[in-house]
Structure formats: structure tokens, C-alpha cells
Amino acid sequence: MAEAAENKEPPKLIIGGKEIILVGTAHVSRESVDLVERVISEEKPDMVCVELCQSRFQSIKKKDQWLEMDIMKVIKEHKTFLLLSNLMLASFQKRIGEKLGVKPGEEMLRALDVAETVGAQVCLADRDITITLTRTWRSTGFWNKMKLLYQLLGSVFEVEEIDEKDIEAMKQSDMLESLLAELGKTQPVLREILIDERDRYLAQKIKSAPGNKIVAVVGAGHVPGIRRYIEQETDIAALETLPPKGKVGGVMKWLIPGAIVALIVYGFFHGGTSVGADMVLWWVLITGVFSGIGAVAAFGHPLSILSAVAAAPLTTLHPLLAAGWVSGIVEAMVRKPKVRDMESLPQDILSVRGFWRNHVTRILLMVVFTNIGASIGTFVALPMMMKVLGG
């Protein structure tokens, strides 16, 4: 492999007879936009590879895509967390861009436009963001999932505290890595999925793209990894496969409700009707109250809050149901998102108030917060029931 001398110019690699020019960009930098335009215009490549997947490409090219979203379908297909995560990431990136006067993904859009001008083909080289987030979600346990959600929620509040030094650091790293940096320090598997896997994926897609001269426009944080992996063969299909849900989690999903039911039954036989009834009462009260607190935190409609309270004692005992799905569907029915909610979604996600004001994001928050409340209620109720049984 021959490489260009180390300087400020994008490195040029010779791989399998192809000339590959790696343009490392900052997703929030005006200079990167100009660099992309200059390199593609001067090099006139056969192919331009961009660090975009199909869904992210659609999101920046098709501004009205939200008008086609079916929120009820999102809830029923259990994609609430994925959609909420995407919206929070978009919010984080857009507000950083506003600080610098740059639209998120502008350097990628410029790459696409200049590629068309010089007659180059285009390759969307990144792994689908949904696959990346799903692999991340399934690789973490319950408490790390809560930390992940907290980190994403925190991004809605923290942008105003980011200074120039933080932004300069972001220019040299991946946006996902920047947002989840603290969690990645304690969970190496997250860095592997968010960064290393995508480095390998990008490297394989770039070198296998048609054409003798290729310009690849990627985040600066991916350039070292791509250079490291580009001479290796990577199985793209394996990196696109969703791992099965953890066996331990699957067993616990059935084991915990089964143990709770068995505990209540034992309470009736061992302590009599009064003890068993008290255990049931504590279970209903605690899971219902915590689930309701989650719904209140999402500023849900009173009927949605009541549905969360009523559903939690039952759904927490059924592995295939969740209180958040019930309250989310009720919220979507009583406060059905209107066209204006879809139209204002890109702007509403730029503020904390907007997340809670927009009917679409409030429904998503309702599902997530209610489920968290019900889960916490389960852990709180168990020792209380044991105390009643022991007494």
C-alpha cells in the first residue's frame, strides 16, 4: 500500500490498483464543506463514497419525511427507543451546527452535489444507523441501558454548556462517540460497535466500490480506523446482522414474573388470605404509582397516566407486554399527532420544551418513561412484598 506524505492534504491510498482519497471532515465545520468541494472538483473521481446510510441520506435530503411517519406503527413494532434516539442525536448535531453556523451533514450534501457536477457515481458507505443503535442496545444490560438513555436525554440539556474546546474535540471524533464518550469508557463493547465496527464497514464499502479513483468523505474520527482496516477483508453481512436478544435477559423476562406470581401464591398459602391480599395490594400500588410517575414526567394526558397506572401491575407480570406501550397508544389516541406536529418536529427537537410540547416526541417519551417507571416499581415492590410475607 502506498500512501501520501503526512501533511494537511487528504491521504491517498493505493489499494488493489485503485486510488482512494480519504477526506476526513468535521460534521460541524465550515472548513470541511469547502475542503470536500475542492478535493472532488480537483480530483474528478469515478466514485464518491460518503459516510451516510440510506435512512440518514433520506433524512437530510427529504425534509418532509416526518409527514409519512405512523406513530402507532412505531409503538407496535417496538421501535420507540430507536426513533427517540435518532431524534435526540439529530437534536444534538443540529444545535452544535447552529453554534457554528453550519447545517448538520452539509459537507455530505456538498459531496453529493459536486459528485453530480463532475459526473461521479455515489456510494452510501455507512452502516444503517438503526442497525448500529440496535446492536448497541442489545449489547448492554438493564442498568447500562438506563445510562445510555440518560446520556441521550442529557444531550438535550447540555449543548449550551459546550465551549469551543469541546467543539474542537468533536471535530476529531465521531458524533456518536462524542455524545456517548463517558459511557464508552466503562463499556468497551459500545466503542467497538459505534466506532470500530463502522471503521471496518466503511473501509470494506470504500475499497469495494466501483471505479479506479475514489474519493471517500468520512468523519475525521474514522480516518485512522479506515486506514488500519482497509487492507483487511471484512464480512459486511456479519456487521449488518442483528444479534439475538441475550439469553439471560430472555430467561429473566420470564423468570422474574414467574417468581413474583409464585411468591404471591405462596403468601396466600403460607400466611393466609390477609397476607396474600396485602402482597397483591403492595404490588398493585407500587408498580402502578411508579409507572404513573413516569407518565407524569412525560406530561401525559390524564387518561394516559391512568392507563399507565392501571396497566403496570398486569404488564409487569407478562413478558410480552409493557405498560409504556399501553400508555403510549392511549396518548396517541387522545392526542393524535397533527400535520403541524410532523411539520414542526425538526424545529421542536432543538429545545427541551419542544420535546415535551410536540405530540410526536411526547408520545415517545410517554412510552419510554412509563416503561422505566414500571421497571423501577418492580424492583421496589419485591422487598416490600417480602417484608409483608416475613411479618
VOGU-3710 file (C-alpha; in Angstrom, 3 decimals, decimal comma):
1> maeaaenkep> 0,000/0,000/0,000  1,420/3,373/-0,992  0,420/6,439/0,975  0,732/10,165/0,552  3,163/12,010/2,733  1,821/13,081/6,073  0,525/16,631/5,576  -2,688/18,557/5,689  -3,813/17,152/2,359  -6,160/14,127/2,461
11> pkliiggkei> -4,179/10,862/2,399  -4,104/8,965/-0,875  -4,004/5,184/-0,721  -3,396/2,626/-3,482  -5,496/-0,490/-2,775  -5,912/-3,251/-5,366  -4,955/-0,892/-8,183  -7,469/1,747/-7,043  -6,566/5,227/-5,882  -8,522/6,086/-2,742
21> ilvgtahvsr> -8,505/9,623/-1,332  -9,734/9,843/2,269  -11,244/13,224/3,078  -11,639/13,462/6,848  -14,273/16,017/7,803  -15,875/17,515/10,878  -19,639/17,247/10,674  -19,899/20,709/12,244  -17,186/22,593/10,343  -17,481/25,155/7,554
31> esvdlvervi> -13,875/24,404/6,521  -14,838/20,777/5,893  -17,533/21,822/3,434  -15,004/23,827/1,433  -12,423/21,010/1,599  -14,893/18,446/0,244  -15,846/20,693/-2,669  -12,224/21,428/-3,552  -10,989/17,837/-3,452  -13,823/16,374/-5,526
41> seekpdmvcv> -13,642/19,217/-8,064  -9,873/18,830/-8,481  -9,669/15,016/-8,433  -12,766/14,322/-10,584  -13,125/10,754/-9,237  -15,128/7,897/-10,711  -16,861/7,330/-7,373  -17,611/9,432/-4,290  -18,259/7,454/-1,111  -19,985/9,321/1,727
51> elcqsrfqsi> -20,421/8,425/5,381  -24,186/8,140/5,094  -26,621/5,244/5,268  -29,909/5,190/3,363  -32,001/6,401/6,307  -29,636/9,289/7,131  -29,452/10,166/3,428  -33,245/10,395/3,335  -33,333/12,480/6,498  -31,084/15,199/5,084
61> kkkdqwlemd> -32,399/15,079/1,510  -36,115/14,667/2,235  -37,069/17,388/4,690  -40,739/16,377/4,883  -40,155/12,696/5,647  -41,768/13,122/9,085  -45,138/13,674/7,397  -45,145/9,997/6,427  -44,466/8,632/9,924  -47,072/6,354/11,555
71> imkvikehkt> -46,537/6,760/15,304  -48,883/3,878/16,163  -46,838/1,572/13,942  -43,640/2,708/15,672  -45,066/1,739/19,081  -46,493/-1,598/17,941  -43,211/-2,581/16,260  -41,292/-1,711/19,469  -39,173/0,913/17,680  -39,881/3,733/20,127
81> flllsnlmla> -36,391/3,849/21,623  -34,737/3,753/18,195  -36,812/6,664/16,919  -36,336/8,681/20,104  -32,572/8,037/19,969  -32,418/9,206/16,356  -34,304/12,380/17,227  -32,007/13,120/20,184  -28,902/12,563/18,075  -30,344/14,834/15,384
91> sfqkrigekl> -31,106/17,461/18,028  -27,549/17,295/19,409  -25,957/17,626/15,995  -28,267/20,402/14,780  -27,662/22,570/17,830  -23,896/22,119/17,595  -24,193/23,125/13,945  -26,179/26,224/14,907  -23,340/27,283/17,209  -21,007/27,253/14,205
101> gvkpgeemlr> -23,471/28,387/11,556  -23,325/25,057/9,704  -26,194/22,745/8,832  -25,618/19,141/10,030  -24,425/16,951/7,178  -23,753/19,939/4,923  -20,362/18,564/3,888  -22,056/15,302/2,825  -24,691/17,171/0,821  -21,959/19,205/-0,841
111> aldvaetvga> -20,113/15,985/-1,697  -23,252/14,619/-3,362  -23,820/17,836/-5,319  -20,223/18,162/-6,526  -20,127/14,454/-7,427  -23,086/15,029/-9,729  -21,368/18,065/-11,234  -18,170/16,165/-12,125  -20,088/13,100/-13,305  -19,039/10,763/-10,472
121> qvcladrdit> -21,162/7,976/-9,083  -22,155/7,986/-5,406  -21,908/5,229/-2,786  -23,653/5,417/0,606  -20,918/3,708/2,602  -22,070/3,752/6,230  -23,995/1,077/8,134  -27,646/1,846/8,776  -27,981/3,881/11,977  -30,877/1,668/13,114
131> itltrtwrst> -28,651/-1,416/12,976  -25,906/0,390/14,906  -28,286/1,526/17,650  -29,993/-1,877/17,866  -26,656/-3,684/18,191  -25,696/-1,173/20,884  -28,992/-1,626/22,765  -28,827/-5,428/22,730  -25,217/-5,489/23,899  -25,976/-3,753/27,204
141> gfwnkmklly> -27,719/-4,833/30,395  -30,675/-3,087/32,036  -28,713/-0,535/34,084  -26,393/0,290/31,203  -29,473/0,778/29,038  -30,642/3,310/31,605  -27,224/5,022/31,475  -27,413/5,067/27,678  -30,861/6,644/27,784  -29,690/9,141/30,414
151> qllgsvfeve> -26,759/10,118/28,200  -29,065/10,672/25,242  -31,567/12,642/27,324  -28,718/14,653/28,806  -27,686/15,735/25,312  -30,950/17,679/25,083  -29,836/19,839/28,025  -26,047/20,046/27,632  -25,418/21,798/24,323  -25,446/25,267/25,880
161> eidekdieam> -22,585/24,208/28,178  -20,332/23,103/25,320  -17,454/25,516/24,706  -15,001/25,980/21,836  -12,572/23,427/23,287  -15,315/20,769/23,344  -16,293/21,565/19,778  -12,690/21,277/18,584  -12,527/17,825/20,198  -15,762/16,838/18,436
171> kqsdmlesll> -14,233/17,784/15,094  -11,710/14,976/15,578  -14,178/12,301/16,672  -17,410/10,643/15,659  -20,626/12,385/16,735  -21,953/9,243/18,385  -18,631/8,751/20,156  -18,682/12,363/21,368  -22,176/12,003/22,769  -21,582/8,654/24,474
181> aelgktqpvl> -17,938/9,179/25,439  -18,369/8,710/29,197  -20,373/5,512/28,819  -17,840/4,175/26,304  -15,056/4,428/28,906  -16,764/1,849/31,128  -18,328/-0,184/28,294  -15,652/-1,055/25,701  -18,252/-3,028/23,724  -20,032/0,252/22,941
191> reiliderdr> -16,913/1,736/21,391  -16,432/-1,441/19,366  -19,957/-1,209/17,940  -20,113/2,560/17,475  -16,613/3,124/16,121  -14,535/0,016/15,341  -17,296/-1,910/13,569  -18,175/1,121/11,482  -14,496/1,701/10,642  -14,316/-1,853/9,256
201> ylaqkiksap> -17,649/-1,453/7,484  -16,656/1,844/5,867  -13,253/0,506/4,825  -14,796/-2,508/3,072  -17,505/-0,471/1,326  -14,997/2,116/0,123  -12,417/-0,280/-1,301  -15,079/-2,465/-2,952  -16,855/0,479/-4,602  -16,606/0,540/-8,431
211> gnkivavvga> -14,132/2,862/-10,115  -10,386/3,384/-10,357  -10,340/6,674/-8,459  -12,462/7,025/-5,321  -12,927/9,992/-3,015  -14,280/8,954/0,393  -15,852/11,668/2,557  -15,938/10,460/6,177  -15,755/11,893/9,682  -12,193/12,693/10,737
221> ghvpgirryi> -12,520/10,276/13,669  -12,935/7,355/11,237  -9,869/8,045/9,075  -7,291/6,252/11,297  -9,546/3,188/11,630  -10,274/3,033/7,908  -6,561/3,194/7,114  -5,952/0,435/9,654  -8,611/-1,934/8,268  -8,710/-1,126/4,563
231> eqetdiaale> -6,259/-3,880/3,578  -8,236/-6,475/5,530  -11,315/-8,286/4,233  -14,439/-7,619/6,289  -17,670/-9,586/6,208  -20,228/-6,810/5,665  -23,186/-9,159/6,184  -21,956/-10,118/9,657  -21,805/-6,467/10,695  -25,351/-5,927/9,412
241> tlppkgkvgg> -26,770/-8,861/11,347  -28,769/-8,045/14,461  -27,521/-10,156/17,362  -30,166/-12,267/19,124  -31,521/-10,876/22,321  -29,429/-12,004/25,266  -30,334/-15,419/26,639  -30,011/-14,198/30,204  -32,364/-11,308/29,502  -34,818/-13,646/27,780
251> vmkwlipgai> -34,799/-16,050/30,726  -35,128/-13,242/33,271  -38,067/-11,789/31,356  -39,994/-14,961/32,189  -38,278/-15,864/35,451  -38,975/-12,618/37,332  -42,746/-12,502/36,629  -42,966/-16,230/37,385  -41,151/-15,754/40,682  -43,432/-12,853/41,629
261> valivygffh> -46,590/-14,859/40,915  -45,166/-17,809/42,838  -44,334/-15,509/45,745  -47,880/-14,163/45,882  -49,368/-17,655/45,709  -47,031/-18,774/48,475  -48,145/-15,777/50,527  -51,778/-16,883/50,310  -50,968/-20,455/51,327  -48,336/-19,661/53,943
271> ggtsvgadmv> -49,719/-16,508/55,544  -53,395/-16,761/54,738  -55,735/-14,555/52,787  -54,783/-11,317/54,558  -51,051/-11,719/53,886  -51,635/-12,662/50,250  -54,022/-9,766/49,780  -51,525/-7,328/51,313  -48,818/-8,568/48,969  -51,083/-8,079/45,964
281> lwwvlitgvf> -52,018/-4,614/47,221  -48,386/-3,553/47,586  -47,614/-4,903/44,116  -50,505/-3,024/42,511  -49,808/0,218/44,364  -46,050/0,371/43,855  -45,860/-0,688/40,208  -48,869/1,464/39,374  -47,550/4,541/41,165  -44,055/4,353/39,666
291> sgigavaafg> -45,474/3,746/36,207  -47,768/6,725/36,713  -44,832/8,889/37,803  -43,111/8,048/34,517  -46,231/9,050/32,590  -46,480/12,307/34,547  -42,817/13,055/33,790  -43,706/12,813/30,106  -46,557/15,317/30,655  -49,057/12,726/29,516
301> hplsilsava> -52,802/13,249/29,192  -54,732/12,300/32,387  -56,218/9,287/30,581  -52,728/8,173/29,518  -51,485/8,497/33,099  -54,444/6,458/34,383  -53,800/3,804/31,729  -50,159/3,613/32,836  -51,213/3,147/36,478  -53,813/0,514/35,569
311> aaplttlhpl> -51,640/-1,406/33,116  -48,408/-1,657/35,117  -49,480/-4,295/37,708  -50,534/-6,618/34,871  -47,971/-5,865/32,169  -45,061/-6,262/34,592  -46,217/-9,854/35,074  -46,436/-10,543/31,329  -43,101/-10,853/29,452  -44,609/-9,834/26,121
321> laagwvsgiv> -46,380/-6,670/27,291  -45,220/-3,296/28,597  -47,061/-0,530/30,398  -45,449/2,067/28,134  -46,981/0,522/25,044  -50,434/0,843/26,588  -49,980/4,424/27,779  -48,282/5,408/24,514  -51,158/4,083/22,420  -53,687/5,838/24,662
331> eamvrkpkvr> -51,692/9,081/24,379  -51,606/8,716/20,586  -55,372/8,216/20,535  -56,374/11,111/22,800  -53,696/13,474/21,471  -53,350/12,267/17,918  -50,396/13,999/16,233  -51,496/16,514/13,638  -49,780/17,536/10,433  -48,364/20,608/12,181
341> dmeslpqdil> -46,668/18,326/14,755  -44,928/16,457/11,953  -44,007/19,686/10,173  -42,589/21,325/13,301  -40,729/18,219/14,516  -37,317/19,230/13,072  -37,563/22,567/14,905  -39,158/21,281/18,118  -36,353/18,797/18,800  -33,939/21,718/19,123
351> svrgfwrnhv> -35,244/22,588/22,592  -36,175/20,778/25,786  -39,574/22,472/25,776  -40,107/21,379/22,182  -39,530/17,711/23,040  -42,358/17,826/25,574  -44,618/20,146/23,550  -44,649/18,226/20,271  -47,238/15,428/20,316  -44,945/13,006/18,464
361> trillmvvft> -41,985/13,254/20,836  -44,260/13,377/23,882  -45,744/10,025/22,854  -42,259/8,563/22,546  -41,304/9,960/25,953  -44,520/8,528/27,380  -43,635/5,021/26,214  -40,044/5,178/27,477  -40,698/6,903/30,817  -43,681/4,697/31,669
371> nigasigtfv> -41,658/1,551/30,998  -38,799/2,833/33,143  -41,213/3,659/35,961  -42,815/0,220/35,806  -39,393/-1,466/35,859  -38,282/0,549/38,888  -41,608/-0,232/40,562  -40,942/-3,941/40,123  -37,629/-3,730/41,999  -39,146/-1,552/44,735
381> alpmmmkvlg> -42,237/-3,736/45,216  -40,369/-7,022/45,670  -38,677/-6,209/49,016  -41,942/-4,736/50,311  -43,768/-7,971/49,476  -41,021/-9,998/51,130  -41,360/-7,843/54,220  -45,112/-8,493/54,369  -44,516/-12,219/53,968  -41,837/-12,221/56,657
391> g> -44,032/-10,241/59,016
//
